[in-house]
Each structure stands twice: as structure tokens, then as C-alpha cells.
């Protein structure tokens, strides 16, 4: 046998004889398929409040479709700009009508869960539920910049000279504390996460009205239209299996403060 042939034969034999001393089985490296990542964004505020629940849901949903989820929080306006430009694959938590102002985005038709938008105040203000309840008032109203539903609804019921947008939920709540605004409107989960922090724990801020409760969806960049349809089907399957409710309980349990003995 030529030298090159004998060398290959010896190498093959050595590979077969490379045994794991604990099991006696030949050690082989697993064959890994190329990983496909899907990058979704939201605001930093959303990632801090609902991020764990959303991550649980969509890690499993995309795993079933052969993708690895990468979820990143950014300042809200930056997240919007990146998704509109196709610099990321989409946004993880937007209301159903978001695509009307963002035509490059495709809605995943199955909603993962609903979110409530509330009006918050430090003083005992009188306000009914619903966006229209703000129309007859003279309250100074603020919302979180980039909150698409607030941006769509509030200008029709609050005069421009009384409506402002805060950089973050934290900034908006600070203005309430310092009486620079009267009402702050945002997703309840985002506000409640901030009110649990030491800075606001004793500030006396409370929800005075419910603006609206809406189903929330993933929006994918337009090149993922086929994936959006598959993801909707997968979410429906997960709902029937009870996984979305299981993940809600898990996320809330992890976020709950430990009980004292």
C-alpha cells in the first residue's frame, strides 16, 4: 500500500479507537445545522417590563420554525427607525394598527396577548375611561415618545399645546412628581414596573382611567411576509397547548418579590 494510503488507514483506525473512558462509546462531535437568527426589537421600557414574557413566547415559537430569537431593547424611536429600514427583522410588541403608519412592516395576525393603556396622575383628578374622556379637560398630558397607539389617539383629543412626549416612562413619571404635567399615558405594564422602583414607590402616582385594552402583535419586515404567516399558525398552536398562559405565570412568578419567612 502506498505511504499516503497507509497513513489515511491509520488515522481512520485511531479515530475508531478514540473511546470515552466513562462510557466506552466513541466520541463524536454533534453535527450542528447553520443557525438562523431573527432579531426583534422593542423599547427599553418594554423590554424591562414585558421582556421576559415575550422572550419565553418567541424563543419557543421561533425555535419551532428553525430560528434563534435575538431580542434587543432600544430607545423607542430608534427601534422604530431600525425596523422601518430593515436593519432588524421586526418589532416584538405593537398594537394591531401599527402597520398603517409603517407600511414596510407586516403584522403577525395572531396576537400574543393584550395590553392596557392607562392614564396616571399624582393628584386626584377626575377622568373617565376611554381616549375621548380627555377631550373636555384642560389637563397637560404626556406619553412615551414612540408609543404608536398613544401617538395615534392622543392628538385627536388633546390640544397640541397641552400634549408632549417623554423620552422614557421614567422621565414622564418624574414630570408628574414635579407637577410639570397632569396626566401621563402609557402601557400599564411599563408604568407599573417603574412605580415599583424606589424612586416612585411612595410618590402617590396611580392609574385614574383606562384608555384602551388592545391585542398586541409581532410585526416583521416586509421581506418576512411568508414567515409572518407561519409564525401566526405556530402561535395558535402554542395557545391551544396552553403555553402562552404557562409563560405568563412563569414571567410573573419570576418578577414577584420574594416572600419573607
N, C-alpha and C positions, 0 to 999 in steps of 0.2 A: 504494500500500500504506500502511495506517495506520502511524504512527510506532512504536507498540508492536510491530507485526508486523515492520517493518524491523529493529528492534533485536534481536529474537529471531533473525532470519535471520543478522544479522552475528555474533552470538555463536556460533551454530552453525558458521558458516564459520571463525571464529577457532579454535574447538575442533579442527576437522579439520586446520587448518594448523599446529597446535602439534606440531612434529616433534622427535624426539630427534636432536640433531646427530650422534651417533655411529652411529646405525643407520638413520636416515631413516624410522623407524616412529613412528606416532602414540603418544604416551604416554597410557596409560590406567591408572587405579588399579585394582588387583585387587578383585573383589567378594568380601568375606570373610563366611562364614557366622557367625552368632552362636556364640560359643564356649561350650560346656557344660563346666564343671569338675566333677570328682569329688574330694572331699577325703578322704584316708585318713590315719590316724594310726598311730603305734606309740610305744613308749617311746623316750626319748632314747638309751638304751643300744643298743636295736635299730637305730635309725637310724644310729648311729655305726659299728656292726659290719656289719650286713647291708643297710644302707640303699641302697648303690649298686646291688647286685644286684637288690633288689626294685624300685628305681626303673627300671632298664633293662627289666625284665619288664613292669611295669604301665604304663609310659609307652606302650609299643608295644601292649599289649593294649587299653587304653582308647582309644588313637588309632584302632584298627580299629573300635571301637564308637561313634566320634564324640565322645569326651570328651577333655579335657585333665586329666591327673593332677596333683594337688597333694598332696604327701606331707609331713606335718609330724610332728616328734618332740616329745613332751611327757613330763613325769613320768608314770610308768606308770599310777598311779591316776587322774590327770587324763584321760589318753587313754581309759581305760575309761569314766569318767563321761560324757565328751563323746559317745562313740559310743552308749552306752546311752540317752542323752537325745535322740539325733538331731541334736546340734549339729554333727556332721560326718557324712560319708556311710558311714564304716565304719573297720575296722581291717585293716591290711595283712598281719599275720603272727600267727596264733593257731592253737593245736592244734585238732584236729577236734572235740573235745568242749566247746569253749568256749561254744557256744550253750546248753548245758544249764543254765548259771548266768546266762545273759544272753539271755532269751527275745526281746528286741527285735532280735536280730542273726540274720541269715540267712547260712548258710555257702555259699561258692562251692565246689561239690563237687570240682572239680579242684584237687589240691594242687600248689603251685608247686615246692616241694622239701621235703626233710626236714631237721629239726634234731635234734641230740643234746643231751640234758641230762646234765651231768656233775657229780660230786661232787669238790670241790677241797679240798686241805689243804696246810698248810705243813710239818706233821710227817709222818713215815712211818706213817700209820695203816693198820690192816688193815680193808679193807672190800670186800665182793664187789659184783658188778654187780646192778642192779635196786633198786627202791624198798624192797622187803622186807628187803634186806640191812641197812638202818639200824635195823630193829625191835629186834634183840637188843643193840644198842650203847647206851652212855650218852653218846654224843657230843653236844655242843652244836651244833645245826645252824641255819644261816641261809640264807635265799633272798631273792631280789629282790622287794620288795613289788609286787603286781600281776601277777607271773608266774603265769598261771592254772593251768598244769599242776602246778607246784610247790605252789600253794595247795590244789589238789585232792588231791594224793597224799601230801604230807609229814605232815599231821596224823594220818593213819591209821597211821603207822609211827614217829613221833617224839612223845614226850610233850610236852604244851603248855609245861611249864616249861623245856624244852630247845630250843624252837623259836622263832625270831624272824625278822622280816622287815626287810631292809635297804632304805634309801631308794633306793640305786643299787648297781650292781656294784662301783663304786669303793669305796663305803662298806663293802660286805660283805667285800671283799678286805683292806681296812685292818684290820678286826676280826680277820681271820686272822693278819695280821702281828703284831698286838699281843696275840695269844693270848686274845682275848675270846670267840672261838668256835673250834670244832674243824674244822667242815666247812662249806663254802659250796657251795650247789647252784644252778646256773643253766644257761642255754643256752651250749654250748661257744663258739660264735662271739662271744658277748658277753664271756665271760671272757677268751678268747684275745686279743681286741682290747685289753683292759685290761692283760694281762700283758706286752704288747709296749711299754707305756709305760715311760718311765724310772723312775717311782715303784716299779714292781713287777718290772722286768726282772731283778733279782738277788735277789728276795725268797724264792726257793725254793718258790714255790707250784706245785703240779702236780695234774693230774687223777688221782685214785686209784680212781675207779669210774665206769662209765656207768650212769646211772639208766634212761634210755629214749631211743629214737630214734623220732620220730613225724613224720608228714606235717603240713605247715603250710598254712594256708588264709587267704584273704581272707574277712572277714565284713563284710557290708553291712547297713545299717539296713533294717528290715523293709519300708519303702516302696520299696526297690530289689529286690524279690524277682524280678521279671522280668529285670532287668539281671544278677542273680547267675547265672541260668541261661545267659544269653548269654555272660557272661564265662567260665563253665566251658567252654563249647564253644570259645571263642577260645583259651583256654589249651591245650586239647587240640590244636588246630590248630598252635599255636606249638611244642608239644612234637614233633609229627611233623616239623615243618620244621627241628628241631634248634636253634631259637632259645634255648630255656631253657639248654641246655648252652653255647651260644656266650656268653650273657650271664654265666654263671658264670665262664667263663675270662676274659672281659673284666674283670669286677669283681675277681677275684683278681690279675690282672696289674696292674691299677691300684693295688691295695693293697700289692703287694710292694715292699720297699725296693729302691732302685736298686743294681745291682751295681757294685762298684768295679773300675776298669780294672786 
